[in-house]
Amino acid sequence: MKVTEITNTEFTAMVQAAATKLNKNADFINSLNVFPVPDGDTGTNMSLSMASGYKYVNKDTSQTVGDLSGALAKGLLMGARGNSGVILSQIFRGFSKSTEGKQTLSAQDISDAFIAGTEIAYKSVMKPTEGTILTVVRMAASAGKKTAATTNDVVAVMDAIYEASKSALEKTPDLLPVLKQVGVVDSGGQGLVFVLEAFDDVLNGRDESESGDYQPNDAEMNQMIKVADQSVQSKLNPEDIVYGYCTQIMVRIGKGREVDHQFDYQTFYDYLAKLGDSLLVINDDDIVKVHVHTEHPGKVLAWGQEFGDLATVKVDNMRLQQETIIENDDETPDQDDSPIQRAESISTQQPVSDTAIISVSSGKGLNELFQSLGVNYIVSGGQTMNPSTEDIVNAIKNTNAKQAIVLPNNKNIFLAAEQAAEVVDIPTVIVHSKTISQGITAMLGFNPENSLEDNQKAMEDNLPTVKSGQVTTAIRDTKINNLEIKKDQFMGIVDGDISTVGDDLVETAIQMVQKMLDEDSEAITIIYGDGADQALAEKVQDGILKLDDELEVEIHEGDQPVYPFLISVE
């Protein structure tokens, strides 16, 4: 049956089907991780990202597909986790820009939307790599474009897009040698194929529920992305908040009865700057938006009215909010909530003033270690659960600082952190720490007296001075880097490459460190987590000192999941 347009009803069903299919196939996508480590999380990241997109679409009451695609893009942006989730969000950001203002979508609209999504996705990655999700979306969009030139049937176009995505996925091992070496297709590309398959299923009237597979309902889908109630906010005393009212207004310039001034940006801004901090003023010819923390919200409103009428007003008592946060954090958390899925707070040694440092970490010991180095806030996650863009945004907002520095401590969190920095209202920079060890070393370069940019440079300059090692367990048989790896063997991973494999945890760790040492090595830090203890860490220490008794070795309890040992060499 020929179909010439996609309405809001079909589009909502397409998004829900995609979220459901990713949820059902998350474990399979995770299994395609190149490294046989237990933290393969591409499927989890894409599933949670799309679930967030569906949540935004589901609560949007608009009747136009253009508006719903905008809601999808917003939900994906805020829920994006990991590189795969961020790239998926960028595909639909381009999709949304292309479909903006459209009541329904034609065959040509669908084609144009995926072409636009491809362009935005490629631009979002500094060094695009073929053989990945980017290849899949590019080849799929190209097939859709060719088909749209010959028919106005949206089903035919979507069929072509889906079929081409499958062919592209099969080609990924030929384009990315490491995939061929391990014998898998690209996991992110596989996730996108599932999304496009779900779209195609809906347009073809294929009801996946007939297969007997379980589909979560709307409430369960929302639960997938629920973050536990414990706040990212630290135990900041409400009385330490200097400016207690978060005040936001939108002024229609030149409208209203109280207009006494012609709008001049600098005049408008300078007065508000005297009333508080965290000031943001954005305007065009018709409106000006203001965000400021102040003790005098009434003065902000009155000042706005001198230039136009108040279209919106929002005033929050941040001291009262903080009191509520403290009360909630003191309650016993739901034992069913995974600590990996929530943002956790840690006490600060001193109140946050100008610059807040936010670190991504998982494990009580690691959190305390970062705290001792001057980190103000911990976003829980990392190796086993990448935090979303929204998790990082909320952490930044809740600092009430004038500016912020984010330590991702995992390269798969870079893109989400960078998106968060673009969304928040305060200046925020990313220090591109790829590992916990790099994050710890980066903190040694922080100087509260320096500017945000100088601190970012100093902290990033410290990153190459440390070698990062991780010991974990293989979850499957594989061959990589000329190493034969059997399921349940221990692996030593040095700066992202598997370097040693063995049946004994301690010996594998020692052999890994031996490969990390050079003539300039002086200090080694051993952080033990799940699967190890102080006694085993001391055995590793003894083995290292046998290699070189002049090395300084420190041991810390990290409580991190998945990796019994995190070991750095400096």
C-alpha positions in Angstrom: 0.0 0.0 0.0 1.4 3.4 -1.1 1.7 6.0 1.7 2.5 9.6 0.8 2.9 11.2 4.2 3.9 10.6 7.8 1.6 12.2 10.4 2.2 12.9 14.0 0.6 9.6 14.9 3.0 7.6 12.8 6.0 9.5 13.9 5.3 9.0 17.6 4.8 5.3 16.9 8.1 5.2 15.0 10.0 6.8 17.9 8.4 4.5 20.5 9.2 1.4 18.3 12.8 2.5 18.0 13.1 3.0 21.8 11.6 -0.4 22.4 13.8 -2.2 19.8 17.0 -0.7 21.3 15.9 -1.6 24.8 15.3 -5.2 23.7 18.6 -5.5 21.8 20.9 -3.5 24.2 22.7 -6.6 25.4 23.3 -7.8 21.9 24.7 -4.4 20.8 26.9 -4.4 24.0 28.3 -7.8 23.0 29.7 -6.3 19.8 32.2 -4.2 21.8 35.7 -4.7 20.3 37.3 -5.3 23.6 36.0 -8.3 25.5 35.6 -6.3 28.7 32.5 -6.3 30.9 31.8 -2.6 30.4 30.7 -2.7 26.7 27.9 -0.2 26.9 27.1 1.0 23.4 23.7 -0.7 23.5 22.9 0.6 26.9 23.9 4.1 25.9 21.8 4.2 22.7 18.9 2.6 24.4 18.8 5.1 27.3 19.4 8.0 24.8 16.4 7.0 22.6 14.3 6.3 25.7 14.9 9.9 26.7 13.9 11.0 23.1 10.7 9.1 23.3 9.9 10.5 26.7 10.1 14.1 25.3 8.0 13.1 22.2 5.4 11.3 24.3 4.7 14.3 26.5 4.6 16.8 23.6 1.0 17.6 22.6 1.8 19.1 19.3 0.0 17.8 16.2 2.9 18.6 13.8 5.7 16.2 12.9 8.1 19.2 12.8 7.4 20.0 16.5 7.7 16.3 17.5 11.0 15.9 15.7 12.2 18.9 17.7 11.1 17.2 20.9 12.9 14.1 19.8 16.1 16.0 19.2 15.8 17.8 22.6 15.2 14.5 24.4 18.1 12.8 22.7 20.4 15.8 23.4 19.6 15.8 27.1 19.6 12.0 27.5 22.6 11.3 25.3 25.1 8.9 26.8 28.5 8.0 25.4 29.8 8.7 21.9 27.2 6.5 20.3 24.3 8.3 22.1 25.7 11.7 21.3 26.1 10.9 17.6 22.6 9.5 17.5 21.4 12.8 19.0 23.2 14.7 16.3 21.6 12.7 13.5 18.2 13.6 14.8 19.3 17.2 15.5 19.9 17.5 11.8 16.7 15.6 11.1 14.8 18.1 13.3 16.3 21.2 11.6 15.3 19.8 8.2 11.7 19.0 9.3 11.1 22.2 11.3 7.7 23.7 10.6 6.4 20.7 8.7 2.9 19.4 9.5 3.6 16.0 7.9 6.5 14.5 6.2 6.6 13.5 2.5 9.0 11.0 0.9 11.2 13.9 -0.1 11.1 15.3 3.5 12.2 12.0 5.0 15.1 11.8 2.5 16.1 15.4 3.1 15.9 14.9 6.9 18.4 12.0 6.9 20.7 13.8 4.6 20.7 16.7 7.0 21.2 14.3 9.9 24.2 12.8 8.2 25.8 16.2 7.7 25.3 17.3 11.3 26.6 14.0 12.6 29.8 14.2 10.6 30.4 17.8 11.7 29.9 16.8 15.4 33.0 14.5 15.3 36.4 16.1 15.1 37.9 13.2 13.2 35.1 11.2 11.5 36.0 7.5 11.2 34.5 5.3 8.4 33.3 1.9 9.5 31.2 3.3 12.2 27.7 4.6 12.8 28.6 7.5 10.5 29.1 5.2 7.5 25.8 3.6 8.2 23.8 6.8 8.3 25.7 8.2 5.3 25.0 5.2 3.0 21.4 4.9 4.3 20.7 8.5 3.6 22.2 8.3 0.1 19.9 5.4 -0.7 16.9 7.3 0.5 17.9 10.3 -1.7 18.0 8.1 -4.8 14.7 6.5 -4.1 13.0 9.8 -3.3 13.9 11.0 -6.7 11.8 8.3 -8.3 8.7 8.0 -6.0 6.6 9.9 -3.5 5.9 6.8 -1.5 7.4 7.3 2.0 7.4 3.5 2.7 9.5 2.9 -0.4 12.0 5.5 0.8 12.1 4.2 4.3 12.6 0.6 2.9 15.5 1.8 0.9 17.1 3.6 3.9 16.7 0.6 6.1 18.0 -1.9 3.5 21.0 0.3 2.8 21.8 0.6 6.5 22.0 -3.2 6.7 24.4 -3.3 3.7 26.5 -0.5 5.2 26.7 -2.3 8.5 28.0 -5.5 6.8 30.8 -3.4 5.2 32.0 -1.8 8.5 34.6 -4.6 9.2 36.1 -3.9 5.7 36.5 -0.2 6.6 37.7 -0.5 10.1 40.4 -3.2 10.5 40.0 -3.7 14.2 36.4 -4.9 13.6 37.6 -7.5 11.0 40.3 -8.6 13.4 37.8 -9.3 16.2 35.0 -10.5 13.8 32.3 -8.0 14.7 30.3 -5.2 13.0 30.3 -1.7 14.5 28.1 -1.6 17.6 26.9 1.9 17.1 26.1 1.2 13.5 24.1 -1.9 14.6 22.2 0.3 17.0 21.3 2.7 14.2 20.1 -0.2 12.0 17.7 -1.2 14.8 16.3 2.3 14.9 15.8 2.4 11.1 14.3 -1.1 11.2 11.8 0.0 13.8 10.8 3.1 11.7 10.4 0.8 8.7 8.3 -1.7 10.7 5.8 1.0 11.7 5.4 2.4 8.2 4.9 -1.1 6.8 2.4 -2.0 9.5 4.5 -4.8 10.9 3.5 -5.3 14.6 6.5 -6.5 16.4 4.4 -7.4 19.4 3.0 -10.4 17.4 6.4 -12.1 17.7 5.8 -12.5 21.4 8.7 -10.3 22.4 7.9 -8.1 25.4 7.4 -4.4 24.8 7.6 -2.0 27.8 4.7 0.4 28.2 5.1 4.2 28.5 5.6 4.2 32.2 8.3 1.5 32.0 10.0 3.3 29.2 10.2 6.5 31.4 11.6 4.4 34.2 14.5 3.4 32.0 15.9 6.8 32.3 14.8 7.7 35.8 17.6 9.1 37.9 17.4 8.5 41.6 16.3 11.3 43.9 19.7 11.8 45.5 20.9 15.1 44.3 24.2 16.1 42.7 24.2 19.1 45.0 26.8 18.9 47.8 26.0 19.6 51.4 26.3 23.3 50.9 25.0 25.3 53.8 22.0 27.3 52.6 23.3 30.3 54.5 26.5 30.2 52.4 24.5 31.1 49.2 25.4 34.7 48.6 22.6 35.5 46.1 19.5 33.5 47.1 17.0 34.0 44.2 17.5 32.5 40.8 15.6 35.0 38.7 14.7 34.6 35.1 12.6 37.0 32.9 11.8 37.4 29.3 11.0 41.0 28.2 9.2 42.0 25.0 11.2 45.0 24.0 9.2 48.2 23.5 5.9 46.6 24.5 3.8 47.6 27.6 2.8 50.6 29.6 5.9 51.0 31.8 8.5 51.5 29.0 10.8 54.4 29.8 14.0 53.5 28.0 15.0 52.5 24.5 16.8 49.2 24.7 20.6 49.3 24.8 22.3 46.1 25.6 25.2 47.5 27.6 23.0 49.8 29.7 20.6 47.0 30.4 23.4 44.5 31.3 25.5 46.8 33.5 22.6 47.5 35.9 21.8 43.8 36.3 25.5 43.0 36.8 25.4 45.1 40.0 22.5 43.1 41.4 24.1 39.6 41.6 26.1 37.0 39.7 25.6 34.1 37.2 24.2 36.8 34.8 23.2 35.8 31.3 21.5 38.3 28.9 20.5 37.2 25.4 18.5 39.4 23.0 17.3 39.8 19.5 15.2 42.7 18.0 12.1 41.7 19.8 12.9 40.0 23.2 15.6 39.9 25.8 16.1 37.0 28.1 17.7 37.3 31.5 19.1 34.8 34.1 20.6 36.2 37.3 21.2 35.1 40.9 20.3 38.0 43.1 19.0 39.1 46.5 16.6 41.6 44.8 14.4 39.8 42.2 11.9 42.7 42.4 14.6 45.1 41.1 15.3 42.8 38.2 11.6 42.7 37.3 11.2 46.5 37.6 14.3 47.1 35.5 13.0 44.8 32.8 9.7 46.6 32.7 11.5 49.9 31.9 12.3 48.3 28.5 9.2 46.3 27.8 6.5 44.1 29.3 7.3 40.8 31.1 6.4 37.9 28.9 7.6 35.3 31.5 8.9 35.5 35.1 10.4 32.7 37.1 11.9 33.2 40.6 13.3 30.3 42.7 14.4 30.5 46.3 17.8 28.7 46.1 18.2 28.6 49.9 14.9 26.8 50.2 15.8 24.5 47.4 19.1 23.7 49.1 17.3 22.9 52.4 15.0 20.5 50.6 18.0 18.9 48.8 19.7 18.3 52.1 16.6 16.8 53.7 16.1 14.5 50.7 19.7 13.4 50.6 19.6 12.5 54.4 16.8 10.0 53.6 17.8 6.4 53.0 17.9 5.8 49.2 15.8 3.2 47.5 17.8 0.0 47.6 16.5 -0.8 44.1 18.2 2.2 42.6 21.6 1.5 41.1 24.3 3.9 42.3 25.7 3.7 38.8 22.5 5.4 37.5 22.4 8.4 39.8 24.5 11.5 40.4 26.0 11.4 43.8 27.2 14.2 46.0 30.2 14.5 48.1 31.0 17.1 50.8 33.2 19.9 49.9 36.2 20.9 52.0 35.3 24.5 51.3 32.2 26.2 49.7 32.3 26.5 45.9 33.0 30.1 45.0 34.1 30.9 41.5 35.1 27.6 39.9 33.5 24.3 40.5 35.3 21.1 39.5 33.0 18.2 38.5 34.5 14.7 38.1 32.9 11.5 36.7 33.7 8.6 38.9 32.2 5.4 40.4 33.3 4.0 43.8 33.3 5.5 47.3 37.1 5.4 47.5 37.6 7.1 44.2 35.1 9.7 45.1 36.9 10.5 48.4 40.3 10.5 46.5 39.0 13.1 44.1 37.5 15.1 46.9 40.8 15.2 48.7 42.4 16.7 45.5 39.8 19.5 45.4 36.9 18.1 43.3 33.6 19.6 44.4 31.1 17.3 42.8 30.9 13.8 41.6 28.7 12.6 38.8 28.4 8.8 39.3 29.4 6.7 36.3 32.2 6.1 34.0 33.3 2.6 33.0 30.1 0.8 33.6 27.4 3.5 33.0 28.2 6.7 31.0 26.3 9.7 32.5 23.9 11.6 30.2 24.3 15.1 28.9 21.5 16.0 31.3 23.3 14.4 34.3 26.3 16.7 33.6 24.2 19.7 33.0 22.4 19.3 36.3 25.7 18.9 38.1 27.0 22.1 36.6 23.8 24.0 37.4 23.6 22.8 40.9 27.1 24.1 41.8 25.8 27.7 41.8 29.4 28.5 40.7 30.4 31.2 38.3 32.3 28.8 36.0 33.0 25.1 35.9 35.6 22.4 34.9 34.5 18.9 33.9 36.7 15.8 34.2 35.1 13.0 32.1 37.8 10.4 33.0 36.6 8.4 30.0 36.9 9.2 26.3 33.4 7.8 25.8 32.0 10.7 27.9 33.8 13.5 26.0 31.0 14.3 23.6 28.3 14.3 26.3 30.4 16.6 28.4 31.0 18.9 25.5 27.3 19.1 24.7 26.6 19.9 28.4 29.1 22.7 28.2 27.2 24.2 25.3 23.8 24.0 27.1 24.6 25.5 30.5 24.5 29.2 31.3 27.9 29.5 32.9 31.4 29.2 31.2 32.4 25.6 31.3 35.4 23.8 29.9 36.3 20.1 29.5 39.6 18.7 30.6 39.9 15.6 28.3 40.9 13.0 30.8 40.5 9.5 29.3 41.0 7.6 32.6 40.7 7.9 36.3 44.5 8.1 36.5 44.6 11.1 34.1 41.8 12.8 36.1 43.8 12.5 39.3 46.9 13.8 37.6 45.0 16.7 36.0 43.9 17.9 39.4 47.5 18.6 40.3 47.5 21.3 37.7 44.5 23.2 39.1 45.1 26.6 40.6 42.1 28.5 42.0 43.8 31.8 41.3 44.2 31.1 37.6 41.6 31.9 34.8 39.3 29.1 33.5 41.3 28.9 30.3 44.7 28.8 32.0 43.5 26.0 34.4 42.2 24.0 31.4 45.5 24.3 29.7 47.6 23.4 32.8 45.4 20.5 33.7 45.4 19.1 30.1 49.2 19.6 30.0 49.4 17.2 32.9 47.6 14.4 31.1 50.5 13.0 29.0 52.7 12.7 32.1 50.8 9.6 33.4 50.4 6.1 31.9 47.1 4.4 32.8 46.7 0.7 33.4 43.5 -1.3 34.1 43.1 -4.9 34.9 39.8 -6.6 34.2 38.3 -10.0 33.2 37.5 -11.1 29.6 33.9 -11.8 28.9 34.4 -13.9 25.8 37.1 -15.6 23.7 38.7 -13.4 21.1 42.0 -12.5 19.4 43.2 -9.0 19.3 46.6 -7.3 19.0 48.0 -10.8 18.3 46.9 -12.0 21.8 44.7 -15.1 22.2 42.2 -14.2 25.0 40.0 -16.8 26.7 36.8 -16.0 28.6 37.4 -15.3 32.3 41.1 -14.6 31.8 42.6 -11.4 33.3 43.6 -8.7 30.9 46.0 -5.7 31.5 45.0 -2.7 29.4 47.5 0.1 29.0 46.2 3.5 27.6 43.4 1.7 25.7 45.4 -1.3 24.4 45.4 -4.8 25.8 49.0 -5.5 26.7 48.9 -8.6 28.9 46.7 -11.7 29.4 46.9 -14.2 32.2 45.1 -16.6 34.5 46.4 -15.0 37.7 45.2 -11.5 38.8 48.3 -10.4 40.6 50.8 -11.7 38.0 48.8 -10.1 35.2 48.9 -6.8 37.0 52.6 -7.0 37.6 53.3 -7.9 33.9 51.2 -5.0 32.8 53.2 -2.6 35.0 56.4 -4.0 33.7 55.4 -3.0 30.2 54.4 0.5 31.5 57.8 1.2 33.1 60.6 3.2 31.4 63.7 4.9 32.6 61.8 8.0 33.7 59.3 6.2 35.8 59.3 7.3 39.4 55.9 6.8 41.1 53.2 4.2 40.9 49.7 4.4 42.3 47.6 1.2 42.8 43.9 1.6 43.3 42.0 -1.6 44.1 38.3 -2.2 43.6 35.8 -5.0 43.2 37.6 -8.3 42.8 40.7 -7.2 44.8 41.6 -6.2 48.3 44.5 -4.6 50.3 46.3 -8.0 50.5 46.3 -8.5 46.8 47.3 -4.9 46.2 50.3 -5.4 48.5 51.3 -8.5 46.5 51.3 -6.4 43.3 53.3 -3.8 45.2 55.9 -6.4 46.2 56.1 -7.6 42.6 56.6 -4.1 41.3 59.4 -3.4 43.8 61.2 -6.5 42.6 61.3 -5.0 39.2 62.7 -1.7 40.6 63.1 -1.1 44.3 63.6 2.6 43.8 60.0 3.2 42.7 57.6 4.9 45.0 54.4 2.8 45.3 51.1 4.0 46.8 48.0 1.9 47.5 44.4 3.3 47.7 41.0 1.7 48.1 38.9 2.8 45.1 35.8 0.6 45.4 35.4 0.9 41.6 33.4 -1.8 39.8 34.6 -4.0 36.9 38.3 -3.2 37.3 40.1 -4.9 40.3 43.1 -2.7 39.7 43.6 0.8 38.3 47.3 1.4 38.2 49.1 4.6 37.1 52.8 5.1 36.3 54.4 8.6 36.4 
